[in-house]
Amino acid sequence: MIEVTDLHKEFNGVPVLKGISTSFEKGKTSMIIGQSGSGKTVFLKCLLGLFVPEKGIICFDGRKHTELSIKQQRQLRKEIGMVFQGGALYDSLTVEENIMFPLKMFTNNKPSEMLHRVNAVLKRVNLENVNKKFPAELSGGMQKRVAIARAIVMNPKYLFCDEPNSGLDPITATVIDNLIQEITKEYQMITIINSHDMNSVMEIGEKIIFLKNGIKAWEGTNKDIFKTENETVVDFVYSSNLFKKVREAYLNETK
Ligand SMILES: Nc1ncnc2c1ncn2[C@@H]1O[C@H](COP(=O)(O)OP(=O)(O)OP(=O)(O)O)[C@@H](O)[C@H]1O
């Protein structure tokens, strides 16, 4: 479990995260939602160790981030897979080299072992025969799969994804969502996804955290979100007519 307690982060005296407390469970896809600028990326970067919070505790399966030695921090970093916004693949490296990158950096595995692992994760994300291709030769959805394959190549305990669906058509976005959820269950990872995509939230948001101006304004599941009367959540999530209608239909069905 990842437990976050009273997390505060500010930049040049301007508070961005204002005392967030929550927790994330193994085998579940949790989603952070909220308007642009609400603090989602900063929150994820605090968890990743890229930003140091001014106050608060982040505890990874009993390991408090404030109490870890440099060696333990490095170990923890190895246990986190990250899918960056836009994929963040290295354009000048092939698919195989991109996915092998963390293995070369963090392990002393033999090249044949590394290649075996690369092929295994490529197969898992349903990509084959693309080892020697460069990212620019792949579609957006394929690039996202490569980014996911790279994120899971070290067999992580924790998977963080920043807008994994950005730039994808709705069908490909759903395929990527389902892939992330399946892998989360299979590897029993703690998966946290920043998202703007309400389809994803409804589809795979086993836990949803709604941030507003750096405060946790609401927390619940994708079932709860249909029923909530919380005005800020309703205004944000149901700003589109389509989702309003879906919600009305759901509420009528469950009356
Ligand atoms: N390195 C930084 N230095 C100063 N301010 C920052 C830094 N990173 C983020 N911020 C500020 O923190 C606030 C929250 O930003 P953040 O990127 O977390 O928002 P977000 O919810 O992820 O938005 P989006 O949905 O647009 O990605 C913004 O006001 C942003 O300007």
Residues whose N, C-alpha, C, O or C-beta is under 5 A from the ligand:
A	BS01	LIG	F11 V16 G34 Q35 S36 G37 S38 G39 K40 T41 V42
